[in-house]
C-alpha cells in the first residue's frame, strides 16, 4: 500500500509540532543554584520570598547576591526541578554550588600556558591511548572522526621538583627565557616541538603556591624565581625532560625523525636551548586516590579543592558529580579532552563495580563468599561462576558482552514479532543544523561567564 505523506502529517501533527518546538529550544538556560545548563522547559521561576529562611538558604541568597546571579530588582530566580524542590524545603540540593561544587576562577598565569608548559606544572598526568573511529563510508575528514579510548586509563605521578631543577636558571636581567621542547616521538617518527616560556612556568607555580595547598612544598622566591638549591626531590622518579647539548648531537638524534613546530617562530636575538621530553617511567597511581583529579588537572581545579572526593554536606553520587561538571555553565571541563576521558574511565569503573556486586548477590553461594573462596571456585572451573562473571561487562558500552546482549534483544524481538520488513534510521543532521552549531560555539566558548 503506498504511503501518503499528507496522511502522515495529519495523523502525527501534534507529535511533529512538539519535535519542531524541542528542536528550536536548546540547552541554554542556567540554573542559579547549580549553575548547570538546561532546556527551557526544564527550569522554572521561583519567588525568593517563598524560600524559607534557614542557614543554608540564607547562605545561598548571600552567595547569589555576591556573584550577581540574585538581584534585589529581580525577586524571581531561575531554578531546575531538583534545586527548586530543595530550596522550597529550606535546603540546598546535592548539585548546588554551595555543596562543594564551586568553580574557582583560573589565574591568568595558568591561562597563559601552552600544552607543554601546563604539563611541567602538573604533579600527575593522565594517559590514555586515543584512536579515531572510521565511518562506514569513509568520507568524513580525519579531524571529524569520533575519538575513542583504547585500553586502560592510567595516572602517572610527575617529578615536578626534578623538572624544575632541569630547567635553566632565570637571569634577573633578562626579560624572558625560552627553551625549545620536543615531545616524545610518535610511532610515525614524528616529533611535535613547542616553544616553552620558563618565566610563565614559574609564574604559574607561584600562583598555585598561593591558592593551592598541594603546591605548598614548591619554594618560590619573592621575585618569582624558584630557589633550585632549596628544593629536595620527594621521589626517585627521573625528570621527564633533559637538555640536548651540541648541534652535532642534535642532528644525530633527530636525523630519522620529522619535527613539526607548534609555534609561530623563535624570539629574535638569542640562541635557545633544546630540550627533549622523555617517556614517563613512574609507577601508576591508584584510581582510588582522593587527590587524583586535583593533581592531574590544576588548570581546571586551581585551588586544589572541590574535586570528586571533596567532603560535602549533602551526599552527591559520582554520576551526579560528573553531570554537574559536564553541564556546568563554565565550559572549561567539557573543553578539556583528557578530563572527558577521565570522567569516562571513572564511569566505566563504577559500572563495572556495580556489575560485579550484582553478580555476587544474584549467584547462589556467593552472597557471603570471601575472595579466596571465589578464586578457588574459579580455579576448579565452576561453570555457574564463570557464566555470571562473563556478563559483568555487559553494562559497559562498546564491550563484546554489551553487543552480545544487544544481539540477544534483537533476536528476542524477532522471535516475538517476526522478522522486520523495513528499517528506519533517524538522524539529526548535525552537520547541517545551524542552530546547534551556534549553541556549541556559545556553550564551549573560550571566555567563561
Protein Blocks (a to p, Z undefined) as FASTA:
>chain_A
ZZdfklmmmmmmmmmmmmmmmmmpccfbccfklopacdfklgccddfklpccdfklmmmm
mmmmmnopacfklmbccddfklmmmmmnopacfkbmklopaccdddfklmmpcfklmmmm
pcbdcdddddddddfkopacfklpccddehjdddddddfklmmmmpccddfkbmbdcddd
dddddfkopacdddddfklmmmmmmmmmmmmmklmmpccdfkopacfklpccfbfbdcfb
dcdehjklmmmmmmmbccddfbfbdcehiacddddddddfbdcddfklmklmmmmmmmlm
mnopailklccfbdcdfklmmmmmmmpmblklmmpmklmmmmmmmmmmmmmmmmmmmmmm
mpghilmccfklmmmmmmnopaklmmmmmmmmmmpghiaklmmmmmmmmmmmmmmnopaf
bdcdddehlmlmmklmmmmmmmmcfbdZZ
